Amino acid sequence: GKITTPQDFLKAIGRNSEKRVSIDSWEAFWRTTGWELKSASIPVRDRRYILWCMEKFRQDIPIEQFAHEPKPKKKIRGWGPAVQHGKRIR
């Protein structure tokens, strides 16, 4: 689709970005820094994703190619299980 406003862009990259960031003009949007996103209390992962997507967009890479959902949360904490599938590991 055609992207005409920052809100369209944020909607296109997904992850509910458009609900977190509220910037209306392109000028202000491209000047936005990580610090400004931080002071808008956006979590680190989302900040990095938004800035990363902005950079890809600047390089004229189509959004369909780089927008993706976040990785799922890790289920196992620590150095992994000592036993896996009934066999001891390590």
PDB file of N, CA, C and O in Angstrom:
ATOM      1  N   GLY A   1       0.811  -1.211   0.000  1.00  0.00           N
ATOM      2  CA  GLY A   1       0.000   0.000   0.000  1.00  0.00           C
ATOM      3  C   GLY A   1       0.843   1.260   0.000  1.00  0.00           C
ATOM      4  O   GLY A   1       2.049   1.224   0.244  1.00  0.00           O
ATOM      5  N   LYS A   2       0.191   2.361  -0.276  1.00  0.00           N
ATOM      6  CA  LYS A   2       0.894   3.636  -0.286  1.00  0.00           C
ATOM      7  C   LYS A   2       0.950   4.178   1.143  1.00  0.00           C
ATOM      8  O   LYS A   2      -0.033   4.128   1.883  1.00  0.00           O
ATOM      9  N   ILE A   3       2.100   4.684   1.505  1.00  0.00           N
ATOM     10  CA  ILE A   3       2.281   5.221   2.847  1.00  0.00           C
ATOM     11  C   ILE A   3       2.383   6.729   2.745  1.00  0.00           C
ATOM     12  O   ILE A   3       3.304   7.258   2.123  1.00  0.00           O
ATOM     13  N   THR A   4       1.426   7.423   3.363  1.00  0.00           N
ATOM     14  CA  THR A   4       1.407   8.875   3.228  1.00  0.00           C
ATOM     15  C   THR A   4       1.665   9.581   4.546  1.00  0.00           C
ATOM     16  O   THR A   4       2.134  10.720   4.551  1.00  0.00           O
ATOM     17  N   THR A   5       1.368   8.925   5.674  1.00  0.00           N
ATOM     18  CA  THR A   5       1.587   9.557   6.979  1.00  0.00           C
ATOM     19  C   THR A   5       2.403   8.631   7.871  1.00  0.00           C
ATOM     20  O   THR A   5       2.465   7.427   7.626  1.00  0.00           O
ATOM     21  N   PRO A   6       3.029   9.191   8.908  1.00  0.00           N
ATOM     22  CA  PRO A   6       3.757   8.336   9.858  1.00  0.00           C
ATOM     23  C   PRO A   6       2.851   7.271  10.463  1.00  0.00           C
ATOM     24  O   PRO A   6       3.295   6.152  10.720  1.00  0.00           O
ATOM     25  N   GLN A   7       1.571   7.613  10.695  1.00  0.00           N
ATOM     26  CA  GLN A   7       0.660   6.634  11.277  1.00  0.00           C
ATOM     27  C   GLN A   7       0.476   5.441  10.338  1.00  0.00           C
ATOM     28  O   GLN A   7       0.415   4.296  10.787  1.00  0.00           O
ATOM     29  N   ASP A   8       0.389   5.713   9.022  1.00  0.00           N
ATOM     30  CA  ASP A   8       0.288   4.620   8.046  1.00  0.00           C
ATOM     31  C   ASP A   8       1.514   3.715   8.131  1.00  0.00           C
ATOM     32  O   ASP A   8       1.411   2.489   8.086  1.00  0.00           O
ATOM     33  N   PHE A   9       2.684   4.360   8.256  1.00  0.00           N
ATOM     34  CA  PHE A   9       3.930   3.610   8.337  1.00  0.00           C
ATOM     35  C   PHE A   9       3.943   2.707   9.557  1.00  0.00           C
ATOM     36  O   PHE A   9       4.278   1.526   9.469  1.00  0.00           O
ATOM     37  N   LEU A  10       3.568   3.286  10.715  1.00  0.00           N
ATOM     38  CA  LEU A  10       3.587   2.512  11.957  1.00  0.00           C
ATOM     39  C   LEU A  10       2.586   1.362  11.895  1.00  0.00           C
ATOM     40  O   LEU A  10       2.839   0.277  12.419  1.00  0.00           O
ATOM     41  N   LYS A  11       1.437   1.612  11.242  1.00  0.00           N
ATOM     42  CA  LYS A  11       0.452   0.540  11.090  1.00  0.00           C
ATOM     43  C   LYS A  11       1.032  -0.566  10.213  1.00  0.00           C
ATOM     44  O   LYS A  11       0.837  -1.751  10.483  1.00  0.00           O
ATOM     45  N   ALA A  12       1.745  -0.170   9.163  1.00  0.00           N
ATOM     46  CA  ALA A  12       2.286  -1.142   8.214  1.00  0.00           C
ATOM     47  C   ALA A  12       3.353  -2.032   8.846  1.00  0.00           C
ATOM     48  O   ALA A  12       3.445  -3.212   8.509  1.00  0.00           O
ATOM     49  N   ILE A  13       4.167  -1.479   9.766  1.00  0.00           N
ATOM     50  CA  ILE A  13       5.211  -2.314  10.367  1.00  0.00           C
ATOM     51  C   ILE A  13       4.645  -3.207  11.464  1.00  0.00           C
ATOM     52  O   ILE A  13       5.316  -4.142  11.901  1.00  0.00           O
ATOM     53  N   GLY A  14       3.427  -2.937  11.916  1.00  0.00           N
ATOM     54  CA  GLY A  14       2.779  -3.839  12.863  1.00  0.00           C
ATOM     55  C   GLY A  14       3.234  -3.677  14.303  1.00  0.00           C
ATOM     56  O   GLY A  14       3.770  -2.638  14.689  1.00  0.00           O
ATOM     57  N   ARG A  15       3.012  -4.728  15.093  1.00  0.00           N
ATOM     58  CA  ARG A  15       3.358  -4.758  16.525  1.00  0.00           C
ATOM     59  C   ARG A  15       2.677  -3.659  17.324  1.00  0.00           C
ATOM     60  O   ARG A  15       3.211  -3.234  18.349  1.00  0.00           O
ATOM     61  N   ASN A  16       1.521  -3.188  16.891  1.00  0.00           N
ATOM     62  CA  ASN A  16       0.787  -2.129  17.605  1.00  0.00           C
ATOM     63  C   ASN A  16       1.588  -0.846  17.746  1.00  0.00           C
ATOM     64  O   ASN A  16       1.352  -0.063  18.666  1.00  0.00           O
ATOM     65  N   SER A  17       2.542  -0.623  16.832  1.00  0.00           N
ATOM     66  CA  SER A  17       3.393   0.562  16.925  1.00  0.00           C
ATOM     67  C   SER A  17       2.568   1.842  16.871  1.00  0.00           C
ATOM     68  O   SER A  17       2.884   2.820  17.549  1.00  0.00           O
ATOM     69  N   GLU A  18       1.493   1.831  16.050  1.00  0.00           N
ATOM     70  CA  GLU A  18       0.737   3.077  15.862  1.00  0.00           C
ATOM     71  C   GLU A  18       0.066   3.518  17.158  1.00  0.00           C
ATOM     72  O   GLU A  18      -0.235   4.699  17.326  1.00  0.00           O
ATOM     73  N   LYS A  19      -0.175   2.573  18.082  1.00  0.00           N
ATOM     74  CA  LYS A  19      -0.794   2.947  19.359  1.00  0.00           C
ATOM     75  C   LYS A  19       0.233   3.564  20.305  1.00  0.00           C
ATOM     76  O   LYS A  19      -0.119   4.344  21.190  1.00  0.00           O
ATOM     77  N   ARG A  20       1.513   3.209  20.112  1.00  0.00           N
ATOM     78  CA  ARG A  20       2.551   3.673  21.034  1.00  0.00           C
ATOM     79  C   ARG A  20       3.101   5.048  20.666  1.00  0.00           C
ATOM     80  O   ARG A  20       3.372   5.870  21.541  1.00  0.00           O
ATOM     81  N   VAL A  21       3.263   5.293  19.362  1.00  0.00           N
ATOM     82  CA  VAL A  21       3.885   6.538  18.914  1.00  0.00           C
ATOM     83  C   VAL A  21       2.825   7.448  18.324  1.00  0.00           C
ATOM     84  O   VAL A  21       2.019   7.014  17.501  1.00  0.00           O
ATOM     85  N   SER A  22       2.820   8.712  18.743  1.00  0.00           N
ATOM     86  CA  SER A  22       1.856   9.640  18.139  1.00  0.00           C
ATOM     87  C   SER A  22       2.584  10.851  17.584  1.00  0.00           C
ATOM     88  O   SER A  22       2.768  11.852  18.275  1.00  0.00           O
ATOM     89  N   ILE A  23       2.998  10.746  16.319  1.00  0.00           N
ATOM     90  CA  ILE A  23       3.676  11.851  15.636  1.00  0.00           C
ATOM     91  C   ILE A  23       2.938  12.038  14.324  1.00  0.00           C
ATOM     92  O   ILE A  23       2.670  11.061  13.625  1.00  0.00           O
ATOM     93  N   ASP A  24       2.602  13.278  13.972  1.00  0.00           N
ATOM     94  CA  ASP A  24       1.765  13.487  12.802  1.00  0.00           C
ATOM     95  C   ASP A  24       2.523  13.942  11.561  1.00  0.00           C
ATOM     96  O   ASP A  24       2.139  13.594  10.444  1.00  0.00           O
ATOM     97  N   SER A  25       3.607  14.723  11.739  1.00  0.00           N
ATOM     98  CA  SER A  25       4.294  15.216  10.542  1.00  0.00           C
ATOM     99  C   SER A  25       5.509  14.345  10.248  1.00  0.00           C
ATOM    100  O   SER A  25       6.164  13.845  11.163  1.00  0.00           O
ATOM    101  N   TRP A  26       5.803  14.168   8.957  1.00  0.00           N
ATOM    102  CA  TRP A  26       6.968  13.378   8.565  1.00  0.00           C
ATOM    103  C   TRP A  26       8.254  13.985   9.095  1.00  0.00           C
ATOM    104  O   TRP A  26       9.157  13.277   9.539  1.00  0.00           O
ATOM    105  N   GLU A  27       8.323  15.331   9.040  1.00  0.00           N
ATOM    106  CA  GLU A  27       9.553  16.006   9.497  1.00  0.00           C
ATOM    107  C   GLU A  27       9.885  15.561  10.914  1.00  0.00           C
ATOM    108  O   GLU A  27      10.994  15.112  11.205  1.00  0.00           O
ATOM    109  N   ALA A  28       8.883  15.698  11.794  1.00  0.00           N
ATOM    110  CA  ALA A  28       9.093  15.346  13.202  1.00  0.00           C
ATOM    111  C   ALA A  28       9.390  13.857  13.332  1.00  0.00           C
ATOM    112  O   ALA A  28      10.203  13.449  14.161  1.00  0.00           O
ATOM    113  N   PHE A  29       8.723  13.046  12.504  1.00  0.00           N
ATOM    114  CA  PHE A  29       8.892  11.593  12.598  1.00  0.00           C
ATOM    115  C   PHE A  29      10.324  11.185  12.288  1.00  0.00           C
ATOM    116  O   PHE A  29      10.914  10.392  13.021  1.00  0.00           O
ATOM    117  N   TRP A  30      10.894  11.723  11.201  1.00  0.00           N
ATOM    118  CA  TRP A  30      12.261  11.329  10.841  1.00  0.00           C
ATOM    119  C   TRP A  30      13.301  11.892  11.789  1.00  0.00           C
ATOM    120  O   TRP A  30      14.410  11.367  11.890  1.00  0.00           O
ATOM    121  N   ARG A  31      12.938  12.979  12.494  1.00  0.00           N
ATOM    122  CA  ARG A  31      13.893  13.543  13.463  1.00  0.00           C
ATOM    123  C   ARG A  31      13.839  12.805  14.793  1.00  0.00           C
ATOM    124  O   ARG A  31      14.704  13.006  15.646  1.00  0.00           O
ATOM    125  N   THR A  32      12.839  11.957  14.979  1.00  0.00           N
ATOM    126  CA  THR A  32      12.674  11.263  16.260  1.00  0.00           C
ATOM    127  C   THR A  32      13.896  10.411  16.581  1.00  0.00           C
ATOM    128  O   THR A  32      14.423   9.711  15.717  1.00  0.00           O
ATOM    129  N   THR A  33      14.342  10.481  17.840  1.00  0.00           N
ATOM    130  CA  THR A  33      15.497   9.692  18.268  1.00  0.00           C
ATOM    131  C   THR A  33      15.032   8.620  19.251  1.00  0.00           C
ATOM    132  O   THR A  33      13.894   8.632  19.721  1.00  0.00           O
ATOM    133  N   GLY A  34      15.931   7.706  19.544  1.00  0.00           N
ATOM    134  CA  GLY A  34      15.644   6.674  20.530  1.00  0.00           C
ATOM    135  C   GLY A  34      15.307   7.290  21.882  1.00  0.00           C
ATOM    136  O   GLY A  34      14.457   6.786  22.616  1.00  0.00           O
ATOM    137  N   TRP A  35      15.990   8.392  22.199  1.00  0.00           N
ATOM    138  CA  TRP A  35      15.748   9.043  23.499  1.00  0.00           C
ATOM    139  C   TRP A  35      14.323   9.558  23.583  1.00  0.00           C
ATOM    140  O   TRP A  35      13.672   9.450  24.622  1.00  0.00           O
ATOM    141  N   GLU A  36      13.842  10.122  22.474  1.00  0.00           N
ATOM    142  CA  GLU A  36      12.467  10.649  22.488  1.00  0.00           C
ATOM    143  C   GLU A  36      11.473   9.517  22.649  1.00  0.00           C
ATOM    144  O   GLU A  36      10.472   9.651  23.352  1.00  0.00           O
ATOM    145  N   LEU A  37      11.761   8.376  21.979  1.00  0.00           N
ATOM    146  CA  LEU A  37      10.874   7.226  22.132  1.00  0.00           C
ATOM    147  C   LEU A  37      10.937   6.720  23.575  1.00  0.00           C
ATOM    148  O   LEU A  37       9.935   6.281  24.139  1.00  0.00           O
ATOM    149  N   LYS A  38      12.142   6.792  24.160  1.00  0.00           N
ATOM    150  CA  LYS A  38      12.300   6.335  25.539  1.00  0.00           C
ATOM    151  C   LYS A  38      11.482   7.215  26.477  1.00  0.00           C
ATOM    152  O   LYS A  38      10.821   6.710  27.385  1.00  0.00           O
ATOM    153  N   SER A  39      11.525   8.523  26.262  1.00  0.00           N
ATOM    154  CA  SER A  39      10.788   9.409  27.159  1.00  0.00           C
ATOM    155  C   SER A  39       9.282   9.277  26.938  1.00  0.00           C
ATOM    156  O   SER A  39       8.494   9.694  27.786  1.00  0.00           O
ATOM    157  N   ALA A  40       8.873   8.691  25.790  1.00  0.00           N
ATOM    158  CA  ALA A  40       7.453   8.402  25.569  1.00  0.00           C
ATOM    159  C   ALA A  40       7.110   7.045  26.178  1.00  0.00           C
ATOM    160  O   ALA A  40       6.039   6.491  25.933  1.00  0.00           O
ATOM    161  N   SER A  41       8.054   6.514  26.989  1.00  0.00           N
ATOM    162  CA  SER A  41       7.937   5.239  27.695  1.00  0.00           C
ATOM    163  C   SER A  41       7.503   4.090  26.781  1.00  0.00           C
ATOM    164  O   SER A  41       6.512   3.405  27.035  1.00  0.00           O
ATOM    165  N   ILE A  42       8.273   3.906  25.716  1.00  0.00           N
ATOM    166  CA  ILE A  42       8.084   2.771  24.810  1.00  0.00           C
ATOM    167  C   ILE A  42       9.152   1.739  25.174  1.00  0.00           C
ATOM    168  O   ILE A  42      10.324   2.092  25.303  1.00  0.00           O
ATOM    169  N   PRO A  43       8.769   0.473  25.343  1.00  0.00           N
ATOM    170  CA  PRO A  43       9.754  -0.538  25.750  1.00  0.00           C
ATOM    171  C   PRO A  43      10.903  -0.665  24.743  1.00  0.00           C
ATOM    172  O   PRO A  43      10.752  -0.352  23.563  1.00  0.00           O
ATOM    173  N   VAL A  44      12.059  -1.134  25.241  1.00  0.00           N
ATOM    174  CA  VAL A  44      13.278  -1.196  24.440  1.00  0.00           C
ATOM    175  C   VAL A  44      13.061  -1.946  23.131  1.00  0.00           C
ATOM    176  O   VAL A  44      13.439  -1.457  22.067  1.00  0.00           O
ATOM    177  N   ARG A  45      12.457  -3.130  23.200  1.00  0.00           N
ATOM    178  CA  ARG A  45      12.279  -3.941  22.008  1.00  0.00           C
ATOM    179  C   ARG A  45      11.512  -3.203  20.926  1.00  0.00           C
ATOM    180  O   ARG A  45      11.864  -3.257  19.747  1.00  0.00           O
ATOM    181  N   ASP A  46      10.443  -2.503  21.350  1.00  0.00           N
ATOM    182  CA  ASP A  46       9.614  -1.788  20.382  1.00  0.00           C
ATOM    183  C   ASP A  46      10.360  -0.590  19.811  1.00  0.00           C
ATOM    184  O   ASP A  46      10.271  -0.297  18.619  1.00  0.00           O
ATOM    185  N   ARG A  47      11.115   0.112  20.700  1.00  0.00           N
ATOM    186  CA  ARG A  47      11.913   1.246  20.222  1.00  0.00           C
ATOM    187  C   ARG A  47      12.868   0.784  19.148  1.00  0.00           C
ATOM    188  O   ARG A  47      12.948   1.391  18.080  1.00  0.00           O
ATOM    189  N   ARG A  48      13.598  -0.296  19.423  1.00  0.00           N
ATOM    190  CA  ARG A  48      14.605  -0.763  18.476  1.00  0.00           C
ATOM    191  C   ARG A  48      13.953  -1.181  17.178  1.00  0.00           C
ATOM    192  O   ARG A  48      14.472  -0.904  16.097  1.00  0.00           O
ATOM    193  N   TYR A  49      12.806  -1.854  17.283  1.00  0.00           N
ATOM    194  CA  TYR A  49      12.111  -2.313  16.086  1.00  0.00           C
ATOM    195  C   TYR A  49      11.664  -1.131  15.230  1.00  0.00           C
ATOM    196  O   TYR A  49      11.822  -1.140  14.009  1.00  0.00           O
ATOM    197  N   ILE A  50      11.098  -0.108  15.890  1.00  0.00           N
ATOM    198  CA  ILE A  50      10.604   1.062  15.151  1.00  0.00           C
ATOM    199  C   ILE A  50      11.767   1.769  14.444  1.00  0.00           C
ATOM    200  O   ILE A  50      11.665   2.101  13.263  1.00  0.00           O
ATOM    201  N   LEU A  51      12.867   1.997  15.161  1.00  0.00           N
ATOM    202  CA  LEU A  51      14.008   2.697  14.575  1.00  0.00           C
ATOM    203  C   LEU A  51      14.633   1.873  13.442  1.00  0.00           C
ATOM    204  O   LEU A  51      15.058   2.414  12.421  1.00  0.00           O
ATOM    205  N   TRP A  52      14.676   0.560  13.649  1.00  0.00           N
ATOM    206  CA  TRP A  52      15.234  -0.340  12.639  1.00  0.00           C
ATOM    207  C   TRP A  52      14.384  -0.286  11.371  1.00  0.00           C
ATOM    208  O   TRP A  52      14.912  -0.225  10.261  1.00  0.00           O
ATOM    209  N   CYS A  53      13.057  -0.309  11.550  1.00  0.00           N
ATOM    210  CA  CYS A  53      12.145  -0.237  10.408  1.00  0.00           C
ATOM    211  C   CYS A  53      12.269   1.106   9.694  1.00  0.00           C
ATOM    212  O   CYS A  53      12.212   1.164   8.465  1.00  0.00           O
ATOM    213  N   MET A  54      12.440   2.187  10.460  1.00  0.00           N
ATOM    214  CA  MET A  54      12.595   3.507   9.852  1.00  0.00           C
ATOM    215  C   MET A  54      13.818   3.512   8.936  1.00  0.00           C
ATOM    216  O   MET A  54      13.773   4.060   7.835  1.00  0.00           O
ATOM    217  N   GLU A  55      14.900   2.904   9.392  1.00  0.00           N
ATOM    218  CA  GLU A  55      16.133   2.890   8.618  1.00  0.00           C
ATOM    219  C   GLU A  55      15.944   2.069   7.344  1.00  0.00           C
ATOM    220  O   GLU A  55      16.407   2.476   6.278  1.00  0.00           O
ATOM    221  N   LYS A  56      15.273   0.923   7.438  1.00  0.00           N
ATOM    222  CA  LYS A  56      15.017   0.096   6.261  1.00  0.00           C
ATOM    223  C   LYS A  56      14.165   0.865   5.253  1.00  0.00           C
ATOM    224  O   LYS A  56      14.388   0.793   4.044  1.00  0.00           O
ATOM    225  N   PHE A  57      13.182   1.603   5.777  1.00  0.00           N
ATOM    226  CA  PHE A  57      12.273   2.373   4.928  1.00  0.00           C
ATOM    227  C   PHE A  57      13.046   3.467   4.209  1.00  0.00           C
ATOM    228  O   PHE A  57      12.809   3.732   3.030  1.00  0.00           O
ATOM    229  N   ARG A  58      13.984   4.109   4.929  1.00  0.00           N
ATOM    230  CA  ARG A  58      14.842   5.136   4.332  1.00  0.00           C
ATOM    231  C   ARG A  58      15.618   4.573   3.157  1.00  0.00           C
ATOM    232  O   ARG A  58      15.870   5.269   2.173  1.00  0.00           O
ATOM    233  N   GLN A  59      16.000   3.286   3.271  1.00  0.00           N
ATOM    234  CA  GLN A  59      16.815   2.669   2.219  1.00  0.00           C
ATOM    235  C   GLN A  59      15.951   2.112   1.090  1.00  0.00           C
ATOM    236  O   GLN A  59      16.436   1.356   0.248  1.00  0.00           O
ATOM    237  N   ASP A  60      14.666   2.489   1.073  1.00  0.00           N
ATOM    238  CA  ASP A  60      13.740   2.064   0.016  1.00  0.00           C
ATOM    239  C   ASP A  60      13.553   0.562  -0.080  1.00  0.00           C
ATOM    240  O   ASP A  60      13.348   0.030  -1.171  1.00  0.00           O
ATOM    241  N   ILE A  61      13.622  -0.130   1.053  1.00  0.00           N
ATOM    242  CA  ILE A  61      13.326  -1.553   1.059  1.00  0.00           C
ATOM    243  C   ILE A  61      11.828  -1.677   1.317  1.00  0.00           C
ATOM    244  O   ILE A  61      11.322  -1.069   2.261  1.00  0.00           O
ATOM    245  N   PRO A  62      11.098  -2.454   0.498  1.00  0.00           N
ATOM    246  CA  PRO A  62       9.646  -2.539   0.724  1.00  0.00           C
ATOM    247  C   PRO A  62       9.308  -3.108   2.100  1.00  0.00           C
ATOM    248  O   PRO A  62       9.950  -4.048   2.569  1.00  0.00           O
ATOM    249  N   ILE A  63       8.305  -2.533   2.733  1.00  0.00           N
ATOM    250  CA  ILE A  63       7.950  -2.911   4.102  1.00  0.00           C
ATOM    251  C   ILE A  63       7.634  -4.397   4.229  1.00  0.00           C
ATOM    252  O   ILE A  63       7.952  -5.015   5.245  1.00  0.00           O
ATOM    253  N   GLU A  64       7.004  -4.977   3.192  1.00  0.00           N
ATOM    254  CA  GLU A  64       6.634  -6.396   3.263  1.00  0.00           C
ATOM    255  C   GLU A  64       7.879  -7.252   3.516  1.00  0.00           C
ATOM    256  O   GLU A  64       7.783  -8.337   4.090  1.00  0.00           O
ATOM    257  N   GLN A  65       9.038  -6.765   3.088  1.00  0.00           N
ATOM    258  CA  GLN A  65      10.251  -7.576   3.207  1.00  0.00           C
ATOM    259  C   GLN A  65      10.855  -7.568   4.604  1.00  0.00           C
ATOM    260  O   GLN A  65      11.519  -8.525   5.000  1.00  0.00           O
ATOM    261  N   PHE A  66      10.626  -6.484   5.358  1.00  0.00           N
ATOM    262  CA  PHE A  66      11.301  -6.459   6.665  1.00  0.00           C
ATOM    263  C   PHE A  66      10.390  -6.473   7.879  1.00  0.00           C
ATOM    264  O   PHE A  66      10.844  -6.831   8.965  1.00  0.00           O
ATOM    265  N   ALA A  67       9.109  -6.096   7.741  1.00  0.00           N
ATOM    266  CA  ALA A  67       8.232  -6.065   8.914  1.00  0.00           C
ATOM    267  C   ALA A  67       7.983  -7.489   9.398  1.00  0.00           C
ATOM    268  O   ALA A  67       7.655  -8.365   8.597  1.00  0.00           O
ATOM    269  N   HIS A  68       8.136  -7.731  10.697  1.00  0.00           N
ATOM    270  CA  HIS A  68       7.883  -9.063  11.230  1.00  0.00           C
ATOM    271  C   HIS A  68       7.395  -8.985  12.669  1.00  0.00           C
ATOM    272  O   HIS A  68       7.579  -7.974  13.347  1.00  0.00           O
ATOM    273  N   GLU A  69       6.779 -10.049  13.117  1.00  0.00           N
ATOM    274  CA  GLU A  69       6.265 -10.106  14.480  1.00  0.00           C
ATOM    275  C   GLU A  69       7.425 -10.327  15.453  1.00  0.00           C
ATOM    276  O   GLU A  69       8.481 -10.823  15.060  1.00  0.00           O
ATOM    277  N   PRO A  70       7.226  -9.958  16.729  1.00  0.00           N
ATOM    278  CA  PRO A  70       8.313 -10.169  17.697  1.00  0.00           C
ATOM    279  C   PRO A  70       8.550 -11.653  17.939  1.00  0.00           C
ATOM    280  O   PRO A  70       7.651 -12.474  17.756  1.00  0.00           O
ATOM    281  N   LYS A  71       9.769 -11.987  18.351  1.00  0.00           N
ATOM    282  CA  LYS A  71      10.082 -13.357  18.726  1.00  0.00           C
ATOM    283  C   LYS A  71       9.249 -13.723  19.945  1.00  0.00           C
ATOM    284  O   LYS A  71       9.013 -12.872  20.802  1.00  0.00           O
ATOM    285  N   PRO A  72       8.795 -14.982  20.042  1.00  0.00           N
ATOM    286  CA  PRO A  72       8.071 -15.358  21.256  1.00  0.00           C
ATOM    287  C   PRO A  72       9.003 -15.357  22.462  1.00  0.00           C
ATOM    288  O   PRO A  72      10.217 -15.504  22.323  1.00  0.00           O
ATOM    289  N   LYS A  73       8.423 -15.190  23.641  1.00  0.00           N
ATOM    290  CA  LYS A  73       9.195 -15.175  24.865  1.00  0.00           C
ATOM    291  C   LYS A  73       9.828 -16.541  25.084  1.00  0.00           C
ATOM    292  O   LYS A  73       9.226 -17.561  24.748  1.00  0.00           O
ATOM    293  N   LYS A  74      11.036 -16.576  25.645  1.00  0.00           N
ATOM    294  CA  LYS A  74      11.685 -17.853  25.900  1.00  0.00           C
ATOM    295  C   LYS A  74      10.968 -18.576  27.034  1.00  0.00           C
ATOM    296  O   LYS A  74      10.595 -17.967  28.037  1.00  0.00           O
ATOM    297  N   LYS A  75      10.781 -19.874  26.864  1.00  0.00           N
ATOM    298  CA  LYS A  75      10.062 -20.641  27.883  1.00  0.00           C
ATOM    299  C   LYS A  75      11.004 -21.206  28.933  1.00  0.00           C
ATOM    300  O   LYS A  75      10.622 -21.369  30.092  1.00  0.00           O
ATOM    301  N   ILE A  76      12.243 -21.507  28.530  1.00  0.00           N
ATOM    302  CA  ILE A  76      13.201 -22.103  29.456  1.00  0.00           C
ATOM    303  C   ILE A  76      14.213 -21.044  29.864  1.00  0.00           C
ATOM    304  O   ILE A  76      14.842 -20.411  29.016  1.00  0.00           O
ATOM    305  N   ARG A  77      14.363 -20.860  31.157  1.00  0.00           N
ATOM    306  CA  ARG A  77      15.339 -19.876  31.624  1.00  0.00           C
ATOM    307  C   ARG A  77      16.585 -20.594  32.093  1.00  0.00           C
ATOM    308  O   ARG A  77      16.541 -21.789  32.383  1.00  0.00           O
ATOM    309  N   GLY A  78      17.693 -19.881  32.170  1.00  0.00           N
ATOM    310  CA  GLY A  78      18.925 -20.488  32.636  1.00  0.00           C
ATOM    311  C   GLY A  78      19.694 -21.084  31.475  1.00  0.00           C
ATOM    312  O   GLY A  78      19.564 -20.641  30.334  1.00  0.00           O
ATOM    313  N   TRP A  79      20.503 -22.100  31.778  1.00  0.00           N
ATOM    314  CA  TRP A  79      21.387 -22.668  30.757  1.00  0.00           C
ATOM    315  C   TRP A  79      20.758 -23.872  30.075  1.00  0.00           C
ATOM    316  O   TRP A  79      21.472 -24.680  29.482  1.00  0.00           O
ATOM    317  N   GLY A  80      19.477 -24.009  30.143  1.00  0.00           N
ATOM    318  CA  GLY A  80      18.824 -25.149  29.513  1.00  0.00           C
ATOM    319  C   GLY A  80      18.734 -26.314  30.472  1.00  0.00           C
ATOM    320  O   GLY A  80      19.436 -26.343  31.483  1.00  0.00           O
ATOM    321  N   PRO A  81      17.881 -27.273  30.167  1.00  0.00           N
ATOM    322  CA  PRO A  81      17.639 -28.376  31.076  1.00  0.00           C
ATOM    323  C   PRO A  81      18.812 -29.344  31.134  1.00  0.00           C
ATOM    324  O   PRO A  81      19.553 -29.481  30.161  1.00  0.00           O
ATOM    325  N   ALA A  82      18.986 -30.019  32.273  1.00  0.00           N
ATOM    326  CA  ALA A  82      20.023 -31.032  32.400  1.00  0.00           C
ATOM    327  C   ALA A  82      19.543 -32.304  31.724  1.00  0.00           C
ATOM    328  O   ALA A  82      20.343 -33.110  31.251  1.00  0.00           O
ATOM    329  N   VAL A  83      18.206 -32.478  31.682  1.00  0.00           N
ATOM    330  CA  VAL A  83      17.645 -33.669  31.064  1.00  0.00           C
ATOM    331  C   VAL A  83      16.730 -33.232  29.944  1.00  0.00           C
ATOM    332  O   VAL A  83      15.879 -32.364  30.134  1.00  0.00           O
ATOM    333  N   GLN A  84      16.899 -33.826  28.776  1.00  0.00           N
ATOM    334  CA  GLN A  84      16.057 -33.471  27.648  1.00  0.00           C
ATOM    335  C   GLN A  84      15.656 -34.755  26.945  1.00  0.00           C
ATOM    336  O   GLN A  84      16.513 -35.569  26.599  1.00  0.00           O
ATOM    337  N   HIS A  85      14.358 -34.944  26.730  1.00  0.00           N
ATOM    338  CA  HIS A  85      13.847 -36.154  26.080  1.00  0.00           C
ATOM    339  C   HIS A  85      14.343 -37.405  26.778  1.00  0.00           C
ATOM    340  O   HIS A  85      14.687 -38.394  26.129  1.00  0.00           O
ATOM    341  N   GLY A  86      14.380 -37.360  28.105  1.00  0.00           N
ATOM    342  CA  GLY A  86      14.758 -38.559  28.864  1.00  0.00           C
ATOM    343  C   GLY A  86      16.247 -38.865  28.904  1.00  0.00           C
ATOM    344  O   GLY A  86      16.649 -39.875  29.480  1.00  0.00           O
ATOM    345  N   LYS A  87      17.079 -38.008  28.299  1.00  0.00           N
ATOM    346  CA  LYS A  87      18.524 -38.260  28.336  1.00  0.00           C
ATOM    347  C   LYS A  87      19.200 -37.106  29.070  1.00  0.00           C
ATOM    348  O   LYS A  87      18.828 -35.944  28.910  1.00  0.00           O
ATOM    349  N   ARG A  88      20.210 -37.457  29.885  1.00  0.00           N
ATOM    350  CA  ARG A  88      20.959 -36.394  30.562  1.00  0.00           C
ATOM    351  C   ARG A  88      21.897 -35.713  29.560  1.00  0.00           C
ATOM    352  O   ARG A  88      22.508 -36.363  28.712  1.00  0.00           O
ATOM    353  N   ILE A  89      21.992 -34.376  29.684  1.00  0.00           N
ATOM    354  CA  ILE A  89      22.865 -33.622  28.793  1.00  0.00           C
ATOM    355  C   ILE A  89      23.902 -32.936  29.649  1.00  0.00           C
ATOM    356  O   ILE A  89      23.618 -32.570  30.789  1.00  0.00           O
ATOM    357  N   ARG A  90      25.098 -32.754  29.122  1.00  0.00           N
ATOM    358  CA  ARG A  90      26.176 -32.055  29.840  1.00  0.00           C
ATOM    359  C   ARG A  90      26.549 -32.781  31.127  1.00  0.00           C
ATOM    360  O   ARG A  90      27.435 -32.333  31.854  1.00  0.00           O
TER     361      ARG A  90
END
